[in-house]
Amino acid sequence: MRFIATIALAALLLASAGCTSDKSKELFDTAQFEEKQNNKEHAIKLYEEIISKYPQSPLAKQAEERLAALKGSK
């Protein structure tokens, strides 16, 4: 019984990790779209959200770079 619970927990953790990555990518894609639409304020908020909610995401570093660029161009 303990083995089944361990397998179920591992599957749940893997599934939730994938969702986090998907959400950070969705936010990043939206932020990039907002930049292209010249809506810097909304892009900044989205990049900040990625950094705060998904700091371990591979996109967090890119979000930091875009955030620095946007704040530097204000």
HUWOVEN-V877681 format. One record per pair of residues at least 24 apart in sequence whose ideal C-beta (glycine too) atoms are under 10 Angstrom apart, sorted by the first residue. I is the first residue (numbers start at 1). J is the second residue. Records with the same first field share a line. If there is no record, write none. Layout:
BEGIN
I=J  J
END
This chain:
BEGIN
17=56
20=53  54  56  57
21=54  56  57  58  59
23=49  50  53  54  57
24=49  50  51  53  54  55  56  57  58  59  60  62  63
25=50  54  57  58  59
26=50
27=53  54  57  59  63
28=54  57  58  59  60  62  63  66
29=59
31=59  62  63  66  67  70
32=62  66
34=70
35=66  69  70
40=70  71  73  74
41=70  74
43=67  70
44=70  71  74
47=71
END
